[in-house]
Amino acid sequence: MAFMSGLWNSIVGGNEKEVNWNEFATLYLDSRLKYFSVSEIDKEASPIVYAEAHKITFNKTGLGLNYTPLNFVTIFHIDTRKEDNRDGTVSIKYDPREEGVHELYVKYNGEHVQGSPYKFHVDSISSGYVTAYGPGLVSGVSGEPSLFTISTKGAGSGGLSMAVEGPSKAEITCHDNKDGTVSVSYLPTAPGEYKVSVRFGDKHIKGSPFTAKVTGEGRKRNQISVGSCSEVTLPGKISDNDIRSLNASIQKMGVHIQNSPFNITVLDQEVGDAKKVKVSGTALKEGKTHSENTFTVDTRNAGYGGLSLSIEGPSKAEIQCADSKDGVLAISYKPTEPGYYIVNLKFADHHVEGSPFTVKVTGEGSNRQREKIQRQRDPAPLTEVGTNCKLTFKMPGITSFDLAATVTSPGGVSEDAEIQEVEDGLYSVHFVPKELGVHTVSVKYREIHIPGSPFQFTVGPLRDSGAHLVKAGGGGLERGEAGRFNEFNVWTREAGAGQLAISLEGPSKAEIDFKDRKDGSCDVSYKVDEPGEYRIGLKFNEQHIPDSPFKVYISPAVGDAHLLEVAQFPDSAQVDKPTQFYIRLNGAKGSLDGRVVSPSGKTDDCFIQNIDGDQYSIRFMPRENGVHNINVKFNGVHIPASPLRIKVGKDDADPAAVHAHGPGLGTVKTGAKTDLIIDTCNAGAGILAVTMDGPSRVAMDCTDVDEGYKVRYTPLSPGFYYMSIKYNGHHIVGSPFKVEAIAHYTSPLRGSEPTPS
């Protein structure tokens, strides 16, 4: 600083003049050599060696220095102004141009001053809006955490409050992400409809209160009831007149005796009061599998009433109750599977204090059985320009007339592809490429992408390999039926050679079958005997593929549900207009149920009406555009065609038309911001989701640009990161992208040892 002041005084002739750093930048613009820090926007901080300062000229007059200064200074990211406070301190002011986390580096002679770099979050004025998004605002499963995120970026100051109302108490937890967002989790303990309220500044945000439909599918329940009655001692010898003043009913063989009912006086302390019941024991908070988890219920001061207990969770817990006859009960439960359990404890038909209780059970599952197979995958045959390229998939229960495929070249040219039926339920897409590189293959059934589509297909040598390039899809990864084979596809072509491991874990042992199609794809089928929740793990070279492990609920055997047929199912539907189709029972006996799930995850009941004998109509009213799923069950089991999918309105969102490019998809440096562009111009209206997994948490923000969206992120630790980019729930071509972050070093002098930044 002293050198700068002396230099400035020599230039202006000793007259003091208050200037800012921008003026210094202008002062030495013509010299092309700087000797002091200047403000430059969006430039990476890096040390600079300034030599030959004696050649800097001002008004064609040399400075007359007879030495070469070696001052290390830093280029700042933001526009700054320096003010000398005349007391040995300097004030630095800045005008931020964007929201988010900023870092300010302050160095003296090349070294950080104490506390540097400084981190702070920049918000706009309070003209912004608070928004909330996430699956927990539309659906959930009882006993499992429901998650959503609240963004307060641009909202200014104000109090944030949340509430969840519904059939059960739901414990809410929040985590401040320090980037203008809050992660929220709540745990519903019973199925039903929940109202999630989010307020900012005592006002509901847009969409609040949200309605979330919580289901209890796959959970098991057990309950007991312990009766209690009032014992009244009638004083002395009771006359007929005394009995007439009591209130009691005495019946003989279902017929009141003479003068029944009678009047009986009940004291206040004899009336059952659930608030006076005392419960104690750690088993109401945590438990162990295969162990008796015991807690105590004290009803001595609660009057008379019946006690009822129910436990719901991943397994049916055995319940034992020991009554000491003095109003104190020891209750134990013995679960066989780990997970969250809901304990409902009622006295005199009212919940006791704290009920329902949420219990986290840990330990090994007794009947969790695991089956695993491994298969070596050879590299797929290399394809070249002008050769016939083939992609196969299995999709039983459909016809080829409803299938369509297109191929988009690296140059952006799209052409229709031919689809052939190889055998029953097995189809192949054929095309002849005209250029090398990554092609996009879109396969649609009734104008809706099939599971796994759009596909990446490289013509020529593969550019990358690994588990992140393996795809899997099919009905067997979404749901299944006990006692029959459930199928799905695995495509390993783009991943190169390696070992594919398939594991299945659940209540019963699985039989797994594998068929190699010799073209970089395979068909996997499995059969289990017991219904319940299963996990299917898919690994390639010991690494999980995207979205693995898959959680699949296996329903009981279909039974008569296989007799049901769907008739007159429409090709499309319109918003706010009733849509209907028909179900023929064909002699099956039971109850029919239908629910429609919208693209946003909202669930609504279908209206079911008997038309004639065995034929029923199912009608629903779509409220939004996009692909809807209609779940049709018979006696609680999905019919063979369920879930039925229908396209509502103009849903032109196409993940195959979304492309990503930029330095953020290549090799990046730790601690340095990097960005990429996600081009959605030709993809239609849809929901873009970007997530990143890796060695450390990654700060990420997204802004609108002409091409679509600009995503900027900063990795903090070296290693490999995987960026998933989904559009309307589908991976775009190339997603997840593999990004390598390397440690960021700077070298202050040529030839010197590198020093961590």
C-alpha positions in Angstrom: 0.0 0.0 0.0 2.9 2.4 0.8 4.4 1.7 -2.6 1.1 2.4 -4.3 0.7 5.7 -2.4 4.2 6.9 -3.3 3.8 6.0 -6.9 0.5 7.8 -7.1 1.9 10.9 -5.4 4.8 10.9 -7.9 2.4 10.8 -10.8 0.0 13.6 -9.6 2.7 15.7 -8.2 2.1 15.1 -4.5 -1.5 16.3 -4.6 -3.8 14.0 -2.7 -6.7 12.7 -4.8 -9.3 10.1 -3.8 -9.7 7.5 -6.4 -11.1 4.0 -6.8 -9.6 0.9 -8.3 -11.5 1.4 -11.6 -9.6 4.6 -12.1 -6.3 2.8 -11.6 -7.5 0.3 -14.2 -8.0 3.1 -16.7 -4.8 4.8 -15.8 -2.6 1.9 -16.9 -4.8 0.6 -19.7 -2.4 1.8 -22.4 0.7 0.3 -20.8 -0.6 -3.3 -21.0 1.3 -3.9 -17.7 -0.4 -3.5 -14.4 1.2 -3.2 -11.0 -1.8 -3.0 -8.8 -5.1 -5.0 -8.4 -7.9 -4.0 -10.6 -11.5 -5.2 -10.8 -12.4 -7.6 -13.5 -15.7 -9.5 -13.6 -16.0 -13.2 -14.0 -12.3 -13.9 -14.1 -10.7 -16.6 -12.0 -8.5 -15.4 -9.1 -4.9 -16.0 -9.9 -1.5 -14.5 -8.8 0.2 -12.2 -11.3 3.9 -11.2 -11.3 4.4 -7.6 -12.4 7.9 -7.0 -13.7 9.6 -4.2 -15.6 7.5 -1.6 -13.8 10.1 1.1 -14.7 8.9 0.9 -18.3 5.4 2.0 -17.3 4.8 5.4 -18.7 2.4 8.2 -17.8 2.2 11.2 -20.2 5.3 9.7 -21.8 7.3 10.2 -18.6 9.1 7.2 -17.0 8.7 6.5 -13.3 12.5 6.3 -12.8 12.5 3.1 -10.8 15.8 1.3 -10.7 14.4 -2.1 -9.4 11.9 -4.7 -10.5 9.0 -5.0 -8.0 7.7 -8.5 -7.4 4.3 -7.9 -5.9 1.8 -10.7 -6.1 -1.8 -9.4 -6.4 -5.1 -10.9 -7.1 -7.8 -10.3 -9.8 -11.2 -10.1 -8.0 -14.4 -11.7 -9.2 -16.6 -8.7 -8.4 -16.6 -5.0 -9.1 -15.0 -3.4 -6.0 -14.1 0.0 -4.7 -11.3 0.8 -2.2 -11.6 3.5 0.3 -8.8 4.6 2.7 -10.3 5.2 6.1 -7.2 7.3 7.1 -6.9 5.2 10.3 -4.8 2.3 9.1 -7.8 0.4 7.6 -9.2 0.1 4.1 -12.9 -0.4 3.2 -13.8 -2.5 0.2 -17.3 -2.0 -1.3 -18.9 -4.1 -4.1 -21.9 -4.1 -6.3 -23.0 -7.8 -6.8 -24.6 -8.5 -10.1 -26.2 -11.9 -9.3 -27.8 -13.8 -6.4 -26.2 -16.7 -4.6 -23.1 -17.4 -2.5 -20.2 -15.1 -3.2 -16.6 -15.4 -2.1 -14.4 -12.4 -1.5 -10.6 -13.0 -1.6 -8.5 -10.3 0.1 -4.7 -10.8 -0.1 -1.7 -8.7 0.9 1.6 -9.5 -0.8 0.0 -12.6 -2.3 -1.2 -14.0 1.1 -4.7 -14.2 2.4 -5.5 -11.7 5.1 -7.0 -13.2 8.3 -10.5 -14.6 7.5 -10.1 -14.5 3.7 -11.8 -15.8 1.6 -15.1 -14.4 3.0 -18.3 -16.2 2.1 -21.7 -14.5 2.0 -25.1 -15.0 0.4 -26.5 -12.2 -1.8 -30.3 -11.8 -2.0 -32.3 -9.4 -4.2 -34.9 -7.0 -2.8 -38.1 -8.4 -1.3 -39.9 -8.5 -4.6 -39.2 -12.2 -5.1 -41.4 -15.1 -4.2 -41.0 -18.1 -1.9 -41.6 -21.4 -3.7 -41.8 -25.0 -2.6 -41.3 -28.2 -4.7 -40.7 -31.9 -4.2 -42.5 -35.2 -4.0 -43.6 -34.7 -0.4 -46.0 -32.0 -1.5 -48.1 -34.5 -3.6 -47.6 -38.0 -2.3 -46.0 -40.3 0.2 -46.0 -43.6 2.1 -46.9 -43.9 5.7 -43.9 -44.6 7.9 -41.5 -43.2 5.4 -40.1 -39.7 5.3 -41.7 -37.3 2.8 -39.3 -34.7 1.4 -39.7 -31.3 -0.2 -37.6 -28.1 -0.7 -38.5 -24.5 0.0 -36.6 -21.8 -1.9 -36.5 -18.3 -0.4 -34.1 -16.9 -3.0 -35.1 -13.3 -3.8 -37.8 -13.2 -1.1 -36.1 -10.8 1.2 -36.7 -11.0 5.0 -39.7 -12.6 6.6 -40.6 -15.5 8.9 -40.9 -19.0 7.4 -43.4 -21.4 9.0 -44.6 -24.9 8.1 -47.4 -27.2 9.3 -48.7 -30.6 8.3 -52.3 -31.6 9.1 -53.8 -35.0 8.4 -54.9 -38.4 9.8 -51.9 -38.6 12.0 -49.3 -36.5 13.7 -46.3 -35.9 11.4 -43.0 -34.9 12.9 -41.3 -32.1 10.8 -37.5 -31.6 10.5 -35.8 -28.8 8.6 -32.3 -28.2 7.4 -31.0 -24.9 6.1 -28.8 -25.5 3.1 -27.1 -22.1 3.4 -27.9 -21.4 -0.3 -31.3 -19.8 0.0 -33.1 -23.2 0.2 -34.5 -25.3 3.1 -34.8 -29.1 3.0 -38.0 -30.2 4.8 -38.9 -33.7 5.9 -42.1 -34.9 7.6 -43.0 -38.4 8.7 -46.7 -39.3 8.2 -47.7 -42.2 10.5 -51.0 -43.2 8.8 -52.3 -43.3 5.2 -54.7 -40.6 4.1 -54.8 -37.0 2.8 -52.4 -34.5 4.4 -52.4 -30.7 4.1 -49.0 -29.2 4.0 -49.0 -25.4 4.8 -46.0 -23.2 4.0 -46.2 -19.6 5.1 -43.8 -16.7 4.6 -44.4 -13.5 6.5 -47.6 -15.1 7.9 -49.0 -15.5 4.3 -49.4 -18.7 2.4 -46.9 -19.1 -0.4 -48.2 -19.9 -3.9 -49.9 -23.4 -3.9 -50.2 -23.6 -0.1 -51.8 -25.5 1.5 -50.6 -28.4 -0.6 -52.5 -31.7 -0.7 -50.4 -34.9 -0.3 -51.9 -38.4 -0.7 -50.2 -40.8 1.7 -50.6 -44.5 1.0 -49.9 -47.5 3.2 -49.2 -50.1 0.5 -46.9 -52.9 1.5 -47.1 -52.2 5.3 -48.2 -54.8 7.8 -50.4 -54.2 10.9 -51.1 -56.0 14.2 -53.3 -54.9 17.1 -54.6 -56.0 20.5 -57.3 -54.7 22.8 -57.4 -55.0 26.6 -60.9 -54.5 28.0 -61.7 -52.8 31.3 -65.0 -52.5 33.1 -66.3 -50.6 36.1 -67.0 -52.6 39.3 -69.7 -51.0 41.4 -70.5 -52.4 44.9 -74.2 -52.0 45.7 -74.5 -51.1 49.4 -76.4 -53.4 51.8 -79.8 -54.9 50.9 -81.1 -53.4 47.6 -84.8 -52.9 47.3 -86.7 -52.7 44.0 -87.0 -48.9 44.6 -83.2 -48.6 44.9 -82.6 -50.6 41.7 -85.0 -48.4 39.8 -82.6 -45.4 40.5 -79.6 -47.1 38.8 -78.7 -47.0 35.1 -77.8 -50.5 34.1 -79.2 -53.1 31.7 -79.7 -56.7 32.8 -80.8 -59.1 30.1 -81.6 -62.8 30.2 -81.4 -64.5 26.8 -81.5 -61.2 25.1 -84.6 -59.9 26.9 -84.5 -57.2 29.6 -85.6 -58.4 33.0 -88.2 -56.5 34.9 -87.4 -52.9 35.6 -84.3 -53.0 33.3 -82.5 -50.7 32.5 -81.4 -49.4 35.9 -79.7 -46.1 36.9 -76.1 -46.3 38.4 -74.1 -43.3 39.6 -70.5 -43.1 38.0 -68.0 -40.8 39.8 -65.7 -38.4 37.9 -62.6 -40.4 38.8 -64.1 -43.5 37.3 -64.5 -42.0 33.8 -61.6 -43.0 31.5 -59.3 -40.1 30.7 -56.5 -40.8 28.1 -54.6 -37.7 29.2 -54.0 -39.3 32.6 -52.4 -42.4 31.1 -48.6 -42.5 31.6 -46.3 -44.3 29.2 -42.6 -44.9 29.6 -39.8 -46.9 28.0 -37.3 -46.4 25.2 -39.2 -49.0 23.1 -41.5 -46.1 22.0 -38.6 -44.4 20.3 -36.3 -47.2 19.1 -36.3 -51.0 18.9 -34.5 -54.1 17.7 -35.6 -56.9 15.4 -36.1 -60.4 16.8 -36.1 -58.9 20.4 -38.9 -58.2 22.9 -39.1 -54.4 23.0 -41.0 -53.5 26.2 -42.7 -50.3 27.4 -45.0 -49.6 30.4 -48.5 -48.2 30.4 -49.8 -46.9 33.7 -53.6 -46.4 33.8 -54.0 -46.3 37.6 -55.1 -42.6 37.7 -56.9 -42.7 34.4 -60.2 -44.2 35.4 -61.8 -47.1 33.6 -61.6 -47.7 29.9 -60.5 -50.1 27.2 -56.8 -50.0 26.0 -56.1 -50.7 22.4 -52.7 -51.0 20.7 -51.8 -51.3 17.1 -48.3 -51.5 15.4 -47.8 -50.9 11.7 -44.6 -51.3 9.8 -42.5 -53.3 7.4 -43.4 -56.6 9.3 -46.2 -57.8 11.4 -44.9 -57.4 15.0 -45.9 -60.0 17.6 -47.5 -58.2 20.6 -47.5 -59.4 24.2 -49.3 -57.7 27.1 -48.7 -58.5 30.8 -51.3 -57.1 33.2 -50.2 -56.7 36.8 -53.8 -56.3 37.9 -53.0 -52.9 39.5 -53.5 -50.8 36.4 -49.9 -51.1 35.2 -49.3 -53.0 32.0 -46.0 -54.2 30.4 -46.4 -54.3 26.6 -43.8 -55.8 24.3 -43.6 -56.1 20.5 -41.2 -58.2 18.4 -40.7 -57.0 14.8 -38.9 -59.1 12.3 -37.8 -56.4 9.8 -36.0 -53.1 10.3 -37.6 -49.8 9.4 -40.0 -47.2 10.8 -43.0 -48.5 12.8 -46.1 -46.6 13.9 -47.4 -47.4 17.4 -51.0 -46.3 18.1 -52.0 -46.4 21.7 -55.5 -45.5 22.8 -57.3 -45.5 26.1 -61.1 -45.1 26.3 -61.1 -44.6 22.5 -58.7 -41.6 22.7 -55.0 -41.4 21.9 -52.8 -41.1 24.9 -50.2 -38.3 25.1 -47.6 -38.7 22.4 -49.6 -41.3 20.3 -49.1 -42.2 17.6 -45.4 -43.0 18.3 -42.8 -43.3 15.6 -40.3 -46.1 16.4 -37.1 -46.7 14.4 -36.3 -50.4 14.5 -32.8 -51.5 13.6 -31.2 -54.9 13.1 -31.2 -57.8 10.7 -34.4 -58.9 8.9 -35.2 -62.6 9.6 -36.9 -63.4 6.3 -34.9 -61.1 4.0 -33.4 -63.5 1.5 -30.9 -62.5 -1.2 -30.2 -64.0 -4.5 -27.5 -62.8 -6.9 -26.2 -63.7 -10.3 -23.2 -62.3 -12.3 -22.7 -62.3 -16.0 -19.7 -61.1 -18.1 -20.7 -58.6 -20.7 -18.5 -58.6 -23.8 -18.2 -55.4 -25.8 -20.9 -54.9 -28.4 -19.9 -55.1 -32.1 -18.5 -51.9 -33.4 -20.8 -50.0 -35.8 -19.7 -47.8 -38.7 -21.3 -45.4 -41.1 -23.5 -47.2 -43.6 -23.9 -50.4 -41.6 -27.2 -51.7 -40.1 -27.5 -50.7 -36.4 -29.9 -52.5 -34.1 -31.4 -51.8 -30.6 -33.7 -54.4 -29.1 -36.1 -54.3 -26.2 -38.8 -56.6 -24.7 -42.2 -55.2 -24.0 -44.9 -57.9 -23.7 -48.6 -57.3 -24.1 -48.4 -54.7 -26.8 -48.6 -54.6 -30.6 -46.0 -53.1 -33.0 -48.7 -50.9 -34.6 -48.5 -48.6 -31.5 -44.7 -48.3 -31.6 -42.7 -45.6 -33.3 -39.0 -44.8 -33.3 -36.8 -41.9 -34.5 -33.1 -41.5 -34.7 -31.3 -38.1 -34.3 -27.8 -37.8 -35.6 -25.0 -35.8 -33.9 -25.7 -33.1 -36.5 -29.3 -32.8 -35.4 -31.0 -34.6 -38.3 -33.9 -36.7 -37.3 -35.3 -39.7 -39.3 -37.8 -42.4 -38.7 -36.4 -45.8 -37.8 -37.9 -49.2 -38.7 -39.3 -51.5 -35.9 -39.5 -55.2 -36.3 -41.1 -57.8 -34.1 -38.4 -60.5 -33.5 -40.6 -62.8 -31.5 -43.6 -62.4 -29.2 -43.0 -59.3 -27.1 -39.4 -58.7 -28.4 -38.8 -55.8 -30.8 -35.8 -54.3 -32.6 -35.1 -50.8 -33.9 -33.1 -50.7 -37.2 -31.4 -47.7 -38.8 -28.4 -46.9 -41.0 -26.2 -44.0 -39.7 -24.7 -41.4 -42.0 -22.2 -40.0 -39.6 -20.0 -41.0 -36.6 -20.8 -40.0 -33.1 -23.5 -40.2 -30.5 -27.0 -40.7 -31.9 -30.3 -40.4 -30.0 -32.8 -43.2 -30.4 -36.3 -42.4 -29.2 -38.8 -45.3 -28.9 -42.4 -44.4 -28.1 -45.5 -46.5 -27.4 -48.7 -44.6 -28.1 -46.6 -41.4 -28.3 -45.1 -42.0 -24.8 -41.4 -42.9 -24.3 -40.9 -46.5 -23.2 -38.9 -47.2 -20.1 -35.2 -46.4 -20.9 -36.0 -44.1 -23.9 -34.4 -41.9 -25.2 -31.3 -44.1 -25.7 -27.7 -43.2 -26.5 -26.2 -45.1 -29.5 -22.6 -44.4 -30.4 -21.6 -45.0 -34.0 -17.8 -45.7 -34.2 -15.5 -46.1 -31.2 -17.1 -45.5 -27.7 -16.0 -42.2 -26.2 -16.5 -43.4 -22.6 -17.4 -46.4 -20.5 -18.7 -47.3 -17.1 -21.7 -48.1 -15.0 -23.2 -44.6 -15.5 -23.9 -45.5 -19.1 -25.9 -48.6 -18.4 -29.7 -48.3 -18.6 -32.5 -50.5 -17.3 -36.2 -50.4 -17.7 -39.4 -52.5 -17.9 -42.4 -53.5 -15.9 -40.4 -55.7 -13.6 -38.6 -52.7 -12.2 -41.9 -50.9 -11.4 -44.0 -53.7 -9.9 -44.4 -57.5 -9.9 -46.6 -60.4 -9.1 -45.8 -63.3 -6.8 -45.6 -66.7 -8.4 -44.8 -65.6 -12.0 -41.8 -64.3 -13.9 -41.5 -60.5 -14.0 -39.3 -59.0 -16.8 -37.1 -56.0 -17.5 -34.4 -54.9 -19.9 -30.8 -54.0 -19.3 -28.8 -52.1 -22.0 -25.0 -52.3 -21.5 -23.8 -51.4 -25.0 -22.6 -47.9 -24.3 -20.8 -49.0 -21.1 -18.3 -51.3 -22.9 -17.1 -54.6 -21.5 -17.6 -55.5 -17.8 -19.4 -57.7 -15.3 -23.1 -57.2 -14.7 -24.3 -58.2 -11.2 -28.1 -58.6 -10.5 -29.3 -59.1 -7.0 -32.8 -59.4 -5.5 -33.5 -59.1 -1.8 -36.9 -59.5 -0.1 -39.2 -61.8 1.9 -38.6 -64.8 -0.2 -35.9 -66.4 -2.3 -35.8 -65.3 -6.0 -35.3 -67.3 -9.1 -33.4 -65.1 -11.6 -33.1 -65.8 -15.4 -30.8 -64.0 -17.8 -30.9 -64.0 -21.6 -28.1 -62.3 -23.6 -29.3 -60.8 -26.9 -25.6 -60.5 -28.2 -26.1 -56.8 -29.2 -25.3 -55.1 -25.9 -28.7 -55.7 -24.4 -30.2 -58.5 -22.3 -33.5 -59.7 -20.8 -33.8 -60.3 -17.1 -36.7 -62.1 -15.5 -37.3 -63.1 -11.8 -39.9 -65.0 -9.8 -40.6 -64.8 -6.1 -43.1 -66.8 -4.0 -44.0 -64.2 -1.3 -45.6 -60.8 -1.8 -43.9 -57.8 -0.2 -41.3 -55.1 -0.8 -38.2 -56.2 -2.7 -35.0 -54.4 -3.7 -33.4 -55.1 -7.1 -29.7 -54.1 -7.3 -28.0 -53.7 -10.7 -24.2 -53.2 -10.7 -21.7 -52.9 -13.5 -18.1 -53.5 -12.6 -19.1 -53.2 -8.9 -20.7 -49.8 -9.4 -24.5 -49.2 -9.1 -26.1 -48.2 -12.4 -28.3 -45.0 -12.4 -31.4 -45.3 -10.1 -30.2 -48.6 -8.6 -31.3 -50.2 -6.3 -34.9 -50.3 -7.5 -37.6 -50.7 -4.9 -40.4 -52.9 -6.2 -43.6 -54.0 -4.5 -44.6 -57.6 -5.4 -48.4 -58.1 -5.1 -50.1 -61.4 -4.3 -51.0 -63.7 -7.1 -53.4 -62.1 -9.5 -56.0 -64.8 -9.1 -59.2 -63.8 -11.0 -57.7 -60.4 -11.9 -56.2 -62.0 -15.0 -59.7 -62.5 -16.4 -60.3 -58.8 -16.6 -60.1 -57.0 -20.0 -59.8 -53.3 -20.9 -62.0 -52.1 -23.6 -62.3 -48.8 -25.6 -59.3 -47.2 -23.9 -58.9 -43.7 -25.5 -55.7 -42.7 -27.3 -55.7 -39.3 -25.6 -57.6 -37.0 -23.3 -58.2 -33.3 -22.6 -57.9 -31.3 -19.4 -61.1 -30.7 -17.5 -63.1 -33.1 -19.7 -64.3 -36.4 -18.4 -62.5 -39.5 -19.9 -63.8 -43.0 -19.6 -63.0 -46.6 -20.6 -64.5 -50.0 -19.8 -63.5 -53.1 -17.9 -65.0 -56.5 -18.5 -64.9 -58.9 -15.5 -65.5 -62.0 -17.6 -67.0 -63.9 -14.7 -64.5 -62.8 -12.0 -66.0 -62.1 -8.6 -64.7 -59.3 -6.4 -64.3 -55.5 -6.1 -62.9 -53.1 -8.7 -60.9 -50.0 -7.7 -59.3 -47.3 -9.9 -57.0 -44.3 -9.1 -55.4 -41.8 -11.5 -52.0 -40.4 -10.9 -51.1 -37.1 -12.6 -47.7 -36.0 -13.9 -47.2 -33.9 -10.8 -47.9 -36.9 -8.5 -51.4 -36.0 -7.4 -53.7 -39.0 -6.9 -57.4 -39.0 -7.4 -60.2 -41.6 -7.3 -61.8 -42.8 -10.5 -65.6 -43.0 -10.7 -66.6 -46.6 -11.3 -70.1 -47.6 -12.4 -71.7 -50.9 -13.4 -73.0 -50.7 -16.9 -74.4 -54.1 -17.7 -73.7 -57.3 -15.8 -69.9 -57.9 -16.0 -69.1 -54.6 -17.6 -68.0 -51.5 -15.7 -67.1 -48.0 -16.8 -64.2 -46.1 -15.2 -64.3 -42.4 -15.5 -61.9 -39.7 -14.4 -61.3 -35.9 -14.9 -57.7 -34.9 -15.7 -56.7 -31.6 -14.3 -53.3 -31.1 -16.0 -51.5 -31.8 -19.2 -49.0 -34.7 -19.4 -48.9 -38.5 -19.1 -51.3 -39.9 -16.5 -51.1 -43.4 -14.9 -54.4 -45.2 -14.1 -54.0 -47.9 -11.5 -56.8 -50.5 -11.9 -57.0 -53.1 -9.2 -59.3 -56.1 -8.7 -59.5 -57.4 -5.1 -56.5 -55.2 -4.3 -54.3 -56.6 -7.0 -53.3 -54.8 -10.3 -55.0 -56.2 -13.4 -52.5 -57.3 -16.1 -52.7 -54.1 -18.1 -52.4 -51.8 -15.0 -51.1 -49.1 -14.7 -52.6 -47.8 -17.9 -51.0 -44.7 -19.4 -52.7 -41.9 -21.3 -51.5 -38.6 -22.7 -53.6 -35.6 -21.7 -53.6 -32.4 -23.7 -50.6 -31.2 -25.6 -47.7 -32.7 -23.8 -44.8 -31.9 -26.2 -42.1 -32.2 -23.5 -39.5 -34.4 -25.1 -36.3 -35.4 -23.2 -34.7 -36.5 -26.5 -34.7 -32.9 -27.6 -32.7 -31.7 -24.6 -29.0 -31.3 -24.9 -26.2 -30.2 -22.5 -22.8 -28.8 -23.4 -20.1 -26.6 -21.8 -17.0 -26.9 -19.7 -19.0 -28.1 -16.7 -19.3 -31.5 -18.4 -15.6 -32.0 -18.7 -12.6 -31.9 -16.3 -13.1 -29.2 -13.7 -11.2 -27.7 -10.8 -12.1 -27.9 -7.1 -13.1 -24.6 -5.5 -13.7 -23.0 -8.9 -17.1 -22.2 -10.4 -17.8 -23.9 -13.6 -20.9 -23.9 -15.8 -22.8 -25.7 -18.5 -25.7 -24.9 -20.8 -28.8 -27.1 -20.9 -30.6 -26.5 -24.3 -34.4 -26.9 -23.9 -35.4 -24.7 -26.8 -36.9 -27.5 -28.9 -38.0 -29.7 -26.0 -41.4 -28.2 -25.2 -42.7 -27.3 -21.8 -41.5 -29.6 -19.1 -39.8 -30.0 -15.7 -36.0 -29.9 -15.6 -34.2 -31.6 -12.7 -30.5 -31.5 -12.2 -28.7 -33.5 -9.4 -25.1 -34.2 -8.7 -23.5 -37.0 -6.7 -19.9 -37.2 -5.8 -17.2 -36.9 -3.0 -18.6 -33.7 -1.6 -21.8 -31.6 -1.6 -21.9 -29.3 -4.6 -23.3 -25.8 -4.5 -25.4 -25.3 -7.6 -27.6 -22.6 -9.1 -29.6 -22.2 -12.3 -30.5 -19.2 -14.4 -32.5 -18.6 -17.5 -30.6 -17.9 -20.7 -31.7 -17.7 -24.4 -30.8 -21.4 -25.1 -32.6 -22.7 -22.0 -30.8 -22.8 -18.7 -27.3 -22.1 -17.4 -26.2 -24.3 -14.5 -23.2 -23.2 -12.4 -21.7 -25.3 -9.7 -18.6 -25.5 -7.5 -17.1 -28.9 -6.5 -15.2 -28.8 -3.2 -13.3 -32.1 -3.2 -11.4 -33.9 -6.0 -12.8 -37.1 -7.5 -15.5 -38.2 -9.9 -19.0 -36.7 -9.9 -22.1 -37.8 -11.7 -24.5 -35.2 -13.0 -28.0 -36.4 -13.7 -30.2 -34.3 -16.0 -33.8 -35.3 -16.3 -36.6 -33.7 -18.3 -40.1 -34.6 -17.1 -38.7 -37.5 -15.2 -36.6 -39.0 -18.0 -32.8 -38.9 -18.3 -31.6 -36.9 -21.3 -29.1 -38.6 -23.7 -25.7 -38.9 -22.0 -27.2 -38.5 -18.4 -25.8 -39.1 -15.9 -22.6 -37.3 -17.1 -19.3 -38.3 -15.5 -17.3 -35.2 -14.4 -13.8 -35.4 -12.9 -12.8 -32.7 -10.4 -9.1 -32.2 -9.9 -7.3 -30.3 -7.1 -6.9 -26.6 -8.0 -3.2 -25.4 -7.8 -1.7 -22.1 -8.7 1.9 -21.4 -9.5 3.0 -17.8 -8.5 6.4 -18.0 -10.3 7.4 -20.0 -13.3 9.4 -22.9 -12.3 8.5 -22.8 -8.6 6.7 -25.5 -6.7 2.9 -25.5 -6.9 1.1 -24.3 -3.8 -2.5 -25.2 -3.0 -4.9 -22.3 -3.6 
